[in-house]
Amino acid sequence: MVNIILTITAELENLDSLQPQGGVDDPDFSYYFKMKCMNCGEVSQKETCVSLSDTVPNPNGRGTSHLVQKCKFCSREGTVTMIPGRGKPLMLDVSESRDYAPLMLFDCRGLEPVDFAFGQGWKAISTSGTKFEDIDLSGGEYADYCEKGQIPVMISNLQAKFDAVK
Ligand SMILES: [Zn+2]
């Protein structure tokens, strides 16, 4: 078993924070990534989608996971379980120092997530306090205008990585 944390960063222009719509532990926020088999190293062709509210029974009949997937190459089955409570919104100061903010922890058995893809369902708050909701980051960036502060807002240069934690 390996615990892997997903961390993200982005350039924020006139925005104070970026996080999933319902907060870092939003039960309906969808995470998209590919799976790499820890046995043979094969990476899945298609992206997998997981969310906290969506669980499946474990192959051994005990408990549940958020993903059970069989490697197409070596047929080894693996599971991924999401562990909430570890994420933080990406704040402006973290973004400015080019640091990453933790988003979600994954307990991985036999499979590890790779290639996180930014999708829909993000929320950002401008430096003037305006909330921007249901932001779609699948295009790689986002731009809008804050009426209250009369300033343009923008999210760009999205980066994500998975790191093993001990
Ligand atoms: Zn495999």
Backbone and ligand atoms as CSV (ligand in chain L), in Angstrom:
chain,resi,resn,atom,element,x,y,z
A,1,MET,N,N,0.837,-1.196,0.000
A,1,MET,CA,C,0.000,0.000,0.000
A,1,MET,C,C,0.876,1.252,0.000
A,2,VAL,N,N,0.517,2.194,-0.842
A,2,VAL,CA,C,1.246,3.452,-0.950
A,2,VAL,C,C,0.253,4.599,-0.848
A,3,ASN,N,N,0.598,5.602,-0.051
A,3,ASN,CA,C,-0.217,6.804,-0.035
A,3,ASN,C,C,0.382,7.827,-0.978
A,4,ILE,N,N,-0.470,8.313,-1.876
A,4,ILE,CA,C,-0.007,9.268,-2.880
A,4,ILE,C,C,-0.846,10.529,-2.789
A,5,ILE,N,N,-0.167,11.672,-2.694
A,5,ILE,CA,C,-0.900,12.930,-2.581
A,5,ILE,C,C,-0.865,13.671,-3.915
A,6,LEU,N,N,-2.048,14.184,-4.278
A,6,LEU,CA,C,-2.157,15.027,-5.473
A,6,LEU,C,C,-1.971,16.476,-5.035
A,7,THR,N,N,-1.015,17.169,-5.641
A,7,THR,CA,C,-0.834,18.590,-5.343
A,7,THR,C,C,-0.961,19.384,-6.632
A,8,ILE,N,N,-1.452,20.612,-6.492
A,8,ILE,CA,C,-1.673,21.444,-7.683
A,8,ILE,C,C,-1.109,22.848,-7.470
A,9,THR,N,N,-0.852,23.508,-8.580
A,9,THR,CA,C,-0.559,24.934,-8.521
A,9,THR,C,C,-1.002,25.568,-9.833
A,10,ALA,N,N,-1.077,26.885,-9.830
A,10,ALA,CA,C,-1.493,27.643,-11.011
A,10,ALA,C,C,-1.104,29.089,-10.796
A,11,GLU,N,N,-1.051,29.842,-11.901
A,11,GLU,CA,C,-0.864,31.287,-11.744
A,11,GLU,C,C,-2.239,31.902,-11.548
A,12,LEU,N,N,-2.380,32.668,-10.487
A,12,LEU,CA,C,-3.651,33.316,-10.172
A,12,LEU,C,C,-3.498,34.826,-10.365
A,13,GLU,N,N,-4.354,35.381,-11.218
A,13,GLU,CA,C,-4.301,36.830,-11.425
A,13,GLU,C,C,-5.518,37.461,-10.774
A,14,ASN,N,N,-5.291,38.280,-9.779
A,14,ASN,CA,C,-6.354,38.959,-9.006
A,14,ASN,C,C,-7.332,37.982,-8.351
A,15,LEU,N,N,-6.841,36.790,-8.068
A,15,LEU,CA,C,-7.642,35.786,-7.369
A,15,LEU,C,C,-6.915,35.388,-6.083
A,16,ASP,N,N,-7.677,35.227,-5.023
A,16,ASP,CA,C,-7.110,34.874,-3.716
A,16,ASP,C,C,-6.958,33.372,-3.526
A,17,SER,N,N,-7.902,32.613,-4.108
A,17,SER,CA,C,-7.871,31.168,-3.871
A,17,SER,C,C,-8.558,30.408,-4.992
A,18,LEU,N,N,-8.171,29.139,-5.089
A,18,LEU,CA,C,-8.761,28.225,-6.070
A,18,LEU,C,C,-8.967,26.883,-5.382
A,19,GLN,N,N,-10.161,26.298,-5.530
A,19,GLN,CA,C,-10.449,24.992,-4.919
A,19,GLN,C,C,-11.688,24.383,-5.598
A,20,PRO,N,N,-11.960,23.100,-5.340
A,20,PRO,CA,C,-13.190,22.513,-5.875
A,20,PRO,C,C,-14.429,23.280,-5.386
A,21,GLN,N,N,-15.457,23.246,-6.205
A,21,GLN,CA,C,-16.702,23.983,-5.952
A,21,GLN,C,C,-17.204,23.887,-4.506
A,22,GLY,N,N,-17.253,22.681,-3.963
A,22,GLY,CA,C,-17.779,22.489,-2.611
A,22,GLY,C,C,-16.678,22.401,-1.551
A,23,GLY,N,N,-15.504,22.942,-1.842
A,23,GLY,CA,C,-14.381,22.855,-0.918
A,23,GLY,C,C,-13.502,21.669,-1.247
A,24,VAL,N,N,-12.361,21.550,-0.546
A,24,VAL,CA,C,-11.385,20.519,-0.909
A,24,VAL,C,C,-11.915,19.093,-0.740
A,25,ASP,N,N,-12.905,18.901,0.137
A,25,ASP,CA,C,-13.479,17.566,0.287
A,25,ASP,C,C,-14.883,17.477,-0.324
A,26,ASP,N,N,-15.104,18.240,-1.371
A,26,ASP,CA,C,-16.367,18.210,-2.126
A,26,ASP,C,C,-16.667,16.764,-2.542
A,27,PRO,N,N,-17.783,16.176,-2.047
A,27,PRO,CA,C,-18.052,14.763,-2.346
A,27,PRO,C,C,-18.306,14.495,-3.826
A,28,ASP,N,N,-18.725,15.516,-4.563
A,28,ASP,CA,C,-19.079,15.301,-5.965
A,28,ASP,C,C,-18.026,15.791,-6.950
A,29,PHE,N,N,-16.910,16.294,-6.432
A,29,PHE,CA,C,-15.867,16.775,-7.335
A,29,PHE,C,C,-15.190,15.583,-8.026
A,30,SER,N,N,-15.074,15.649,-9.338
A,30,SER,CA,C,-14.498,14.535,-10.103
A,30,SER,C,C,-13.015,14.725,-10.351
A,31,TYR,N,N,-12.258,13.686,-10.045
A,31,TYR,CA,C,-10.821,13.658,-10.318
A,31,TYR,C,C,-10.584,12.766,-11.524
A,32,TYR,N,N,-9.872,13.298,-12.509
A,32,TYR,CA,C,-9.562,12.531,-13.715
A,32,TYR,C,C,-8.064,12.264,-13.784
A,33,PHE,N,N,-7.699,11.012,-13.932
A,33,PHE,CA,C,-6.279,10.676,-14.106
A,33,PHE,C,C,-6.155,9.299,-14.740
A,34,LYS,N,N,-4.928,8.969,-15.155
A,34,LYS,CA,C,-4.663,7.629,-15.677
A,34,LYS,C,C,-4.079,6.783,-14.557
A,35,MET,N,N,-4.122,5.467,-14.740
A,35,MET,CA,C,-3.615,4.561,-13.724
A,35,MET,C,C,-2.400,3.823,-14.249
A,36,LYS,N,N,-1.378,3.776,-13.411
A,36,LYS,CA,C,-0.186,3.011,-13.758
A,36,LYS,C,C,-0.139,1.766,-12.888
A,37,CYS,N,N,0.053,0.620,-13.537
A,37,CYS,CA,C,0.099,-0.654,-12.816
A,37,CYS,C,C,1.436,-0.765,-12.069
A,38,MET,N,N,1.375,-1.030,-10.756
A,38,MET,CA,C,2.611,-1.138,-9.975
A,38,MET,C,C,3.313,-2.474,-10.230
A,39,ASN,N,N,2.614,-3.407,-10.857
A,39,ASN,CA,C,3.213,-4.710,-11.138
A,39,ASN,C,C,4.036,-4.687,-12.423
A,40,CYS,N,N,3.425,-4.210,-13.519
A,40,CYS,CA,C,4.124,-4.272,-14.814
A,40,CYS,C,C,4.459,-2.897,-15.383
A,41,GLY,N,N,3.938,-1.835,-14.781
A,41,GLY,CA,C,4.277,-0.490,-15.238
A,41,GLY,C,C,3.420,0.042,-16.368
A,42,GLU,N,N,2.457,-0.761,-16.813
A,42,GLU,CA,C,1.568,-0.335,-17.899
A,42,GLU,C,C,0.684,0.839,-17.437
A,43,VAL,N,N,0.554,1.852,-18.308
A,43,VAL,CA,C,-0.322,2.988,-17.999
A,43,VAL,C,C,-1.608,2.834,-18.792
A,44,SER,N,N,-2.759,3.003,-18.101
A,44,SER,CA,C,-4.047,2.825,-18.776
A,44,SER,C,C,-4.199,3.842,-19.905
A,45,GLN,N,N,-4.898,3.437,-20.962
A,45,GLN,CA,C,-5.101,4.304,-22.126
A,45,GLN,C,C,-6.085,5.416,-21.805
A,46,LYS,N,N,-7.143,5.020,-21.114
A,46,LYS,CA,C,-8.221,5.967,-20.846
A,46,LYS,C,C,-8.076,6.577,-19.459
A,47,GLU,N,N,-8.576,7.802,-19.329
A,47,GLU,CA,C,-8.604,8.420,-18.013
A,47,GLU,C,C,-9.694,7.787,-17.165
A,48,THR,N,N,-9.401,7.696,-15.870
A,48,THR,CA,C,-10.350,7.200,-14.901
A,48,THR,C,C,-10.945,8.396,-14.176
A,49,CYS,N,N,-12.181,8.273,-13.739
A,49,CYS,CA,C,-12.815,9.355,-12.992
A,49,CYS,C,C,-13.228,8.828,-11.626
A,50,VAL,N,N,-12.803,9.495,-10.566
A,50,VAL,CA,C,-13.249,9.106,-9.233
A,50,VAL,C,C,-13.781,10.329,-8.491
A,51,SER,N,N,-14.710,10.094,-7.554
A,51,SER,CA,C,-15.161,11.151,-6.651
A,51,SER,C,C,-15.439,10.519,-5.287
A,52,LEU,N,N,-15.390,11.359,-4.246
A,52,LEU,CA,C,-15.556,10.845,-2.880
A,52,LEU,C,C,-16.901,10.146,-2.665
A,53,SER,N,N,-17.943,10.627,-3.356
A,53,SER,CA,C,-19.292,10.087,-3.128
A,53,SER,C,C,-19.532,8.775,-3.863
A,54,ASP,N,N,-18.584,8.368,-4.698
A,54,ASP,CA,C,-18.786,7.207,-5.556
A,54,ASP,C,C,-17.871,6.056,-5.120
A,55,THR,N,N,-18.418,5.064,-4.408
A,55,THR,CA,C,-17.588,3.959,-3.923
A,55,THR,C,C,-18.010,2.640,-4.549
A,56,VAL,N,N,-17.076,1.704,-4.570
A,56,VAL,CA,C,-17.335,0.371,-5.116
A,56,VAL,C,C,-16.849,-0.670,-4.112
A,57,PRO,N,N,-17.471,-1.863,-4.071
A,57,PRO,CA,C,-17.026,-2.896,-3.135
A,57,PRO,C,C,-15.623,-3.397,-3.500
A,58,ASN,N,N,-14.828,-3.701,-2.499
A,58,ASN,CA,C,-13.493,-4.263,-2.743
A,58,ASN,C,C,-13.597,-5.679,-3.297
A,59,PRO,N,N,-12.619,-6.092,-4.133
A,59,PRO,CA,C,-12.651,-7.445,-4.711
A,59,PRO,C,C,-12.667,-8.546,-3.645
A,60,ASN,N,N,-12.053,-8.306,-2.493
A,60,ASN,CA,C,-12.024,-9.335,-1.449
A,60,ASN,C,C,-13.297,-9.345,-0.601
A,61,GLY,N,N,-14.244,-8.459,-0.938
A,61,GLY,CA,C,-15.519,-8.449,-0.238
A,61,GLY,C,C,-15.518,-7.650,1.052
A,62,ARG,N,N,-14.350,-7.147,1.427
A,62,ARG,CA,C,-14.267,-6.370,2.668
A,62,ARG,C,C,-14.128,-4.886,2.365
A,63,GLY,N,N,-15.092,-4.112,2.812
A,63,GLY,CA,C,-15.009,-2.666,2.670
A,63,GLY,C,C,-15.202,-2.180,1.246
A,64,THR,N,N,-14.953,-0.894,1.057
A,64,THR,CA,C,-15.135,-0.292,-0.257
A,64,THR,C,C,-13.926,0.551,-0.633
A,65,SER,N,N,-13.796,0.798,-1.932
A,65,SER,CA,C,-12.769,1.684,-2.467
A,65,SER,C,C,-13.453,2.696,-3.371
A,66,HIS,N,N,-12.670,3.607,-3.889
A,66,HIS,CA,C,-13.238,4.544,-4.863
A,66,HIS,C,C,-12.975,4.085,-6.290
A,67,LEU,N,N,-12.069,3.117,-6.411
A,67,LEU,CA,C,-11.798,2.577,-7.740
A,67,LEU,C,C,-11.235,1.169,-7.625
A,68,VAL,N,N,-11.787,0.261,-8.403
A,68,VAL,CA,C,-11.196,-1.070,-8.561
A,68,VAL,C,C,-10.955,-1.234,-10.055
A,69,GLN,N,N,-9.714,-1.467,-10.442
A,69,GLN,CA,C,-9.414,-1.561,-11.865
A,69,GLN,C,C,-8.397,-2.661,-12.124
A,70,LYS,N,N,-8.630,-3.376,-13.230
A,70,LYS,CA,C,-7.737,-4.455,-13.604
A,70,LYS,C,C,-6.784,-3.968,-14.683
A,71,CYS,N,N,-5.495,-4.276,-14.531
A,71,CYS,CA,C,-4.522,-3.889,-15.555
A,71,CYS,C,C,-4.795,-4.685,-16.826
A,72,LYS,N,N,-4.887,-3.973,-17.962
A,72,LYS,CA,C,-5.192,-4.637,-19.237
A,72,LYS,C,C,-4.028,-5.515,-19.697
A,73,PHE,N,N,-2.837,-5.219,-19.204
A,73,PHE,CA,C,-1.651,-5.923,-19.677
A,73,PHE,C,C,-1.376,-7.191,-18.867
A,74,CYS,N,N,-1.332,-7.081,-17.519
A,74,CYS,CA,C,-0.960,-8.243,-16.704
A,74,CYS,C,C,-2.135,-8.795,-15.880
A,75,SER,N,N,-3.302,-8.136,-16.014
A,75,SER,CA,C,-4.533,-8.594,-15.346
A,75,SER,C,C,-4.516,-8.472,-13.824
A,76,ARG,N,N,-3.488,-7.838,-13.271
A,76,ARG,CA,C,-3.460,-7.628,-11.824
A,76,ARG,C,C,-4.513,-6.583,-11.461
A,77,GLU,N,N,-5.248,-6.867,-10.381
A,77,GLU,CA,C,-6.284,-5.940,-9.964
A,77,GLU,C,C,-5.757,-5.010,-8.876
A,78,GLY,N,N,-6.116,-3.751,-8.954
A,78,GLY,CA,C,-5.673,-2.793,-7.947
A,78,GLY,C,C,-6.833,-1.942,-7.466
A,79,THR,N,N,-6.632,-1.282,-6.324
A,79,THR,CA,C,-7.686,-0.414,-5.790
A,79,THR,C,C,-7.101,0.943,-5.401
A,80,VAL,N,N,-7.961,1.942,-5.453
A,80,VAL,CA,C,-7.600,3.286,-5.007
A,80,VAL,C,C,-8.696,3.774,-4.064
A,81,THR,N,N,-8.294,4.229,-2.889
A,81,THR,CA,C,-9.239,4.779,-1.923
A,81,THR,C,C,-8.836,6.217,-1.617
A,82,MET,N,N,-9.800,7.115,-1.688
A,82,MET,CA,C,-9.514,8.526,-1.413
A,82,MET,C,C,-9.599,8.779,0.088
A,83,ILE,N,N,-8.669,9.588,0.591
A,83,ILE,CA,C,-8.658,9.918,2.016
A,83,ILE,C,C,-8.869,11.430,2.169
A,84,PRO,N,N,-10.071,11.837,2.578
A,84,PRO,CA,C,-10.348,13.268,2.691
A,84,PRO,C,C,-9.658,13.882,3.911
A,85,GLY,N,N,-9.692,15.186,3.993
A,85,GLY,CA,C,-9.166,15.881,5.175
A,85,GLY,C,C,-7.735,16.347,5.038
A,86,ARG,N,N,-7.107,16.103,3.879
A,86,ARG,CA,C,-5.702,16.484,3.706
A,86,ARG,C,C,-5.521,17.665,2.752
A,87,GLY,N,N,-6.592,18.064,2.081
A,87,GLY,CA,C,-6.470,19.106,1.065
A,87,GLY,C,C,-6.556,20.513,1.636
A,88,LYS,N,N,-6.052,21.454,0.837
A,88,LYS,CA,C,-6.137,22.880,1.179
A,88,LYS,C,C,-6.415,23.638,-0.108
A,89,PRO,N,N,-7.175,24.746,-0.030
A,89,PRO,CA,C,-7.328,25.557,-1.240
A,89,PRO,C,C,-5.956,26.070,-1.684
A,90,LEU,N,N,-5.790,26.269,-2.988
A,90,LEU,CA,C,-4.562,26.906,-3.482
A,90,LEU,C,C,-4.702,28.395,-3.222
A,91,MET,N,N,-3.876,28.933,-2.332
A,91,MET,CA,C,-3.966,30.342,-1.974
A,91,MET,C,C,-2.974,31.144,-2.806
A,92,LEU,N,N,-3.247,32.447,-2.918
A,92,LEU,CA,C,-2.424,33.331,-3.745
A,92,LEU,C,C,-0.948,33.314,-3.336
A,93,ASP,N,N,-0.669,33.332,-2.019
A,93,ASP,CA,C,0.741,33.380,-1.596
A,93,ASP,C,C,1.491,32.100,-1.983
A,94,VAL,N,N,0.788,30.961,-1.914
A,94,VAL,CA,C,1.403,29.683,-2.320
A,94,VAL,C,C,1.681,29.707,-3.825
A,95,SER,N,N,0.696,30.198,-4.581
A,95,SER,CA,C,0.828,30.302,-6.030
A,95,SER,C,C,1.981,31.231,-6.403
A,96,GLU,N,N,2.085,32.357,-5.706
A,96,GLU,CA,C,3.134,33.337,-6.018
A,96,GLU,C,C,4.537,32.810,-5.717
A,97,SER,N,N,4.632,31.948,-4.697
A,97,SER,CA,C,5.952,31.382,-4.398
A,97,SER,C,C,6.191,30.087,-5.183
A,98,ARG,N,N,5.318,29.826,-6.152
A,98,ARG,CA,C,5.412,28.657,-7.041
A,98,ARG,C,C,5.420,27.328,-6.277
A,99,ASP,N,N,4.758,27.350,-5.134
A,99,ASP,CA,C,4.586,26.124,-4.365
A,99,ASP,C,C,3.315,25.410,-4.821
A,100,TYR,N,N,3.154,24.168,-4.347
A,100,TYR,CA,C,1.962,23.388,-4.660
A,100,TYR,C,C,1.078,23.276,-3.420
A,101,ALA,N,N,-0.231,23.240,-3.624
A,101,ALA,CA,C,-1.171,23.016,-2.523
A,101,ALA,C,C,-1.676,21.581,-2.603
A,102,PRO,N,N,-1.748,20.866,-1.456
A,102,PRO,CA,C,-2.277,19.500,-1.492
A,102,PRO,C,C,-3.776,19.517,-1.761
A,103,LEU,N,N,-4.239,18.571,-2.562
A,103,LEU,CA,C,-5.664,18.543,-2.891
A,103,LEU,C,C,-6.344,17.287,-2.337
A,104,MET,N,N,-5.783,16.123,-2.610
A,104,MET,CA,C,-6.423,14.879,-2.146
A,104,MET,C,C,-5.366,13.799,-1.956
A,105,LEU,N,N,-5.590,12.974,-0.925
A,105,LEU,CA,C,-4.691,11.853,-0.656
A,105,LEU,C,C,-5.340,10.559,-1.158
A,106,PHE,N,N,-4.542,9.714,-1.787
A,106,PHE,CA,C,-5.041,8.444,-2.327
A,106,PHE,C,C,-4.264,7.283,-1.714
A,107,ASP,N,N,-5.001,6.309,-1.191
A,107,ASP,CA,C,-4.419,5.065,-0.693
A,107,ASP,C,C,-4.430,4.091,-1.877
A,108,CYS,N,N,-3.246,3.744,-2.372
A,108,CYS,CA,C,-3.161,2.987,-3.621
A,108,CYS,C,C,-2.621,1.591,-3.382
A,109,ARG,N,N,-3.312,0.603,-3.882
A,109,ARG,CA,C,-2.868,-0.787,-3.803
A,109,ARG,C,C,-2.821,-1.369,-5.202
A,110,GLY,N,N,-1.617,-1.580,-5.704
A,110,GLY,CA,C,-1.459,-2.208,-7.016
A,110,GLY,C,C,-1.533,-1.258,-8.191
A,111,LEU,N,N,-2.078,-0.072,-7.953
A,111,LEU,CA,C,-2.233,0.912,-9.020
A,111,LEU,C,C,-1.806,2.259,-8.493
A,112,GLU,N,N,-1.163,3.077,-9.326
A,112,GLU,CA,C,-0.910,4.433,-8.866
A,112,GLU,C,C,-1.406,5.432,-9.891
A,113,PRO,N,N,-1.972,6.561,-9.417
A,113,PRO,CA,C,-2.490,7.558,-10.363
A,113,PRO,C,C,-1.369,8.350,-11.002
A,114,VAL,N,N,-1.530,8.650,-12.285
A,114,VAL,CA,C,-0.586,9.509,-13.019
A,114,VAL,C,C,-1.395,10.430,-13.938
A,115,ASP,N,N,-0.778,11.490,-14.419
A,115,ASP,CA,C,-1.392,12.391,-15.413
A,115,ASP,C,C,-2.749,12.943,-14.991
A,116,PHE,N,N,-2.802,13.667,-13.893
A,116,PHE,CA,C,-4.051,14.314,-13.482
A,116,PHE,C,C,-4.501,15.298,-14.557
A,117,ALA,N,N,-5.797,15.287,-14.860
A,117,ALA,CA,C,-6.350,16.219,-15.846
A,117,ALA,C,C,-7.319,17.177,-15.150
A,118,PHE,N,N,-7.112,18.467,-15.321
A,118,PHE,CA,C,-8.036,19.448,-14.744
A,118,PHE,C,C,-9.347,19.420,-15.517
A,119,GLY,N,N,-10.460,19.418,-14.776
A,119,GLY,CA,C,-11.771,19.378,-15.411
A,119,GLY,C,C,-12.659,20.494,-14.901
A,120,GLN,N,N,-13.940,20.143,-14.705
A,120,GLN,CA,C,-14.922,21.145,-14.301
A,120,GLN,C,C,-15.096,21.179,-12.788
A,121,GLY,N,N,-15.914,22.153,-12.340
A,121,GLY,CA,C,-16.339,22.175,-10.943
A,121,GLY,C,C,-15.399,22.873,-9.986
A,122,TRP,N,N,-14.681,23.902,-10.469
A,122,TRP,CA,C,-13.776,24.652,-9.599
A,122,TRP,C,C,-14.414,25.964,-9.165
A,123,LYS,N,N,-13.902,26.481,-8.059
A,123,LYS,CA,C,-14.387,27.747,-7.518
A,123,LYS,C,C,-13.174,28.625,-7.199
A,124,ALA,N,N,-13.278,29.908,-7.537
A,124,ALA,CA,C,-12.202,30.846,-7.205
A,124,ALA,C,C,-12.803,32.102,-6.612
A,125,ILE,N,N,-12.054,32.752,-5.748
A,125,ILE,CA,C,-12.523,34.001,-5.137
A,125,ILE,C,C,-11.526,35.102,-5.480
A,126,SER,N,N,-12.067,36.223,-5.984
A,126,SER,CA,C,-11.189,37.315,-6.408
A,126,SER,C,C,-10.649,38.063,-5.197
A,127,THR,N,N,-9.620,38.875,-5.428
A,127,THR,CA,C,-9.030,39.659,-4.344
A,127,THR,C,C,-10.029,40.690,-3.812
A,128,SER,N,N,-11.098,40.965,-4.575
A,128,SER,CA,C,-12.150,41.869,-4.093
A,128,SER,C,C,-13.297,41.109,-3.437
A,129,GLY,N,N,-13.193,39.784,-3.369
A,129,GLY,CA,C,-14.201,38.982,-2.670
A,129,GLY,C,C,-15.303,38.411,-3.543
A,130,THR,N,N,-15.209,38.575,-4.847
A,130,THR,CA,C,-16.226,38.010,-5.740
A,130,THR,C,C,-15.963,36.518,-5.933
A,131,LYS,N,N,-17.065,35.728,-5.832
A,131,LYS,CA,C,-16.954,34.289,-5.991
A,131,LYS,C,C,-17.229,33.907,-7.446
A,132,PHE,N,N,-16.334,33.176,-8.046
A,132,PHE,CA,C,-16.551,32.638,-9.393
A,132,PHE,C,C,-16.757,31.134,-9.256
A,133,GLU,N,N,-17.921,30.646,-9.722
A,133,GLU,CA,C,-18.264,29.243,-9.490
A,133,GLU,C,C,-18.365,28.450,-10.786
A,134,ASP,N,N,-18.354,27.104,-10.618
A,134,ASP,CA,C,-18.464,26.183,-11.759
A,134,ASP,C,C,-17.459,26.493,-12.862
A,135,ILE,N,N,-16.241,26.757,-12.458
A,135,ILE,CA,C,-15.187,27.062,-13.424
A,135,ILE,C,C,-14.730,25.776,-14.110
A,136,ASP,N,N,-14.615,25.847,-15.422
A,136,ASP,CA,C,-14.143,24.710,-16.209
A,136,ASP,C,C,-12.672,24.945,-16.563
A,137,LEU,N,N,-11.804,24.102,-16.023
A,137,LEU,CA,C,-10.367,24.268,-16.287
A,137,LEU,C,C,-9.847,23.271,-17.321
A,138,SER,N,N,-10.787,22.569,-17.992
A,138,SER,CA,C,-10.341,21.537,-18.931
A,138,SER,C,C,-9.601,22.140,-20.131
A,139,GLY,N,N,-9.844,23.411,-20.409
A,139,GLY,CA,C,-9.149,24.064,-21.512
A,139,GLY,C,C,-7.761,24.553,-21.143
A,140,GLY,N,N,-7.387,24.393,-19.854
A,140,GLY,CA,C,-6.041,24.759,-19.431
A,140,GLY,C,C,-5.936,26.150,-18.835
A,141,GLU,N,N,-6.960,26.995,-19.053
A,141,GLU,CA,C,-6.967,28.296,-18.379
A,141,GLU,C,C,-8.378,28.862,-18.312
A,142,TYR,N,N,-8.503,29.952,-17.578
A,142,TYR,CA,C,-9.802,30.557,-17.331
A,142,TYR,C,C,-9.615,32.056,-17.171
A,143,ALA,N,N,-10.498,32.829,-17.791
A,143,ALA,CA,C,-10.420,34.279,-17.645
A,143,ALA,C,C,-11.823,34.847,-17.472
A,144,ASP,N,N,-11.966,35.829,-16.606
A,144,ASP,CA,C,-13.257,36.473,-16.386
A,144,ASP,C,C,-12.974,37.893,-15.922
A,145,TYR,N,N,-14.045,38.589,-15.502
A,145,TYR,CA,C,-13.871,39.969,-15.057
A,145,TYR,C,C,-14.586,40.148,-13.725
A,146,CYS,N,N,-13.909,40.739,-12.768
A,146,CYS,CA,C,-14.514,41.004,-11.472
A,146,CYS,C,C,-15.106,42.409,-11.489
A,147,GLU,N,N,-16.453,42.469,-11.488
A,147,GLU,CA,C,-17.153,43.759,-11.557
A,147,GLU,C,C,-16.873,44.599,-10.316
A,148,LYS,N,N,-16.848,43.915,-9.193
A,148,LYS,CA,C,-16.702,44.605,-7.914
A,148,LYS,C,C,-15.349,45.331,-7.817
A,149,GLY,N,N,-14.293,44.628,-8.193
A,149,GLY,CA,C,-12.968,45.229,-8.119
A,149,GLY,C,C,-12.554,45.903,-9.414
A,150,GLN,N,N,-13.400,45.745,-10.457
A,150,GLN,CA,C,-13.095,46.245,-11.804
A,150,GLN,C,C,-11.693,45.808,-12.244
A,151,ILE,N,N,-11.482,44.500,-12.112
A,151,ILE,CA,C,-10.187,43.938,-12.477
A,151,ILE,C,C,-10.407,42.632,-13.254
A,152,PRO,N,N,-9.535,42.329,-14.201
A,152,PRO,CA,C,-9.626,41.033,-14.871
A,152,PRO,C,C,-9.112,39.941,-13.935
A,153,VAL,N,N,-9.703,38.770,-14.013
A,153,VAL,CA,C,-9.201,37.642,-13.221
A,153,VAL,C,C,-8.798,36.533,-14.182
A,154,MET,N,N,-7.793,35.766,-13.789
A,154,MET,CA,C,-7.321,34.724,-14.679
A,154,MET,C,C,-6.631,33.602,-13.918
A,155,ILE,N,N,-6.841,32.401,-14.411
A,155,ILE,CA,C,-6.134,31.221,-13.909
A,155,ILE,C,C,-5.376,30.647,-15.098
A,156,SER,N,N,-4.084,30.455,-14.948
A,156,SER,CA,C,-3.299,29.909,-16.067
A,156,SER,C,C,-2.141,29.070,-15.538
A,157,ASN,N,N,-1.426,28.472,-16.472
A,157,ASN,CA,C,-0.246,27.673,-16.130
A,157,ASN,C,C,-0.541,26.603,-15.066
A,158,LEU,N,N,-1.612,25.856,-15.291
A,158,LEU,CA,C,-2.020,24.803,-14.350
A,158,LEU,C,C,-0.989,23.687,-14.298
A,159,GLN,N,N,-0.658,23.266,-13.081
A,159,GLN,CA,C,0.289,22.160,-12.907
A,159,GLN,C,C,-0.263,21.234,-11.832
A,160,ALA,N,N,-0.021,19.935,-12.007
A,160,ALA,CA,C,-0.442,18.970,-10.975
A,160,ALA,C,C,0.590,17.871,-10.911
A,161,LYS,N,N,0.827,17.341,-9.715
A,161,LYS,CA,C,1.718,16.189,-9.622
A,161,LYS,C,C,1.268,15.269,-8.487
A,162,PHE,N,N,1.647,14.023,-8.638
A,162,PHE,CA,C,1.379,13.011,-7.615
A,162,PHE,C,C,2.689,12.666,-6.930
A,163,ASP,N,N,2.698,12.711,-5.598
A,163,ASP,CA,C,3.902,12.368,-4.842
A,163,ASP,C,C,3.570,11.315,-3.800
A,164,ALA,N,N,4.481,10.357,-3.636
A,164,ALA,CA,C,4.310,9.361,-2.578
A,164,ALA,C,C,4.582,10.030,-1.228
A,165,VAL,N,N,3.768,9.710,-0.223
A,165,VAL,CA,C,4.003,10.228,1.117
A,165,VAL,C,C,4.283,9.064,2.066
A,166,LYS,N,N,5.137,9.326,3.027
A,166,LYS,CA,C,5.498,8.275,3.973
A,166,LYS,C,C,4.718,8.455,5.260
L,1,ZN,ZN,ZN,0.006,-4.630,-15.058
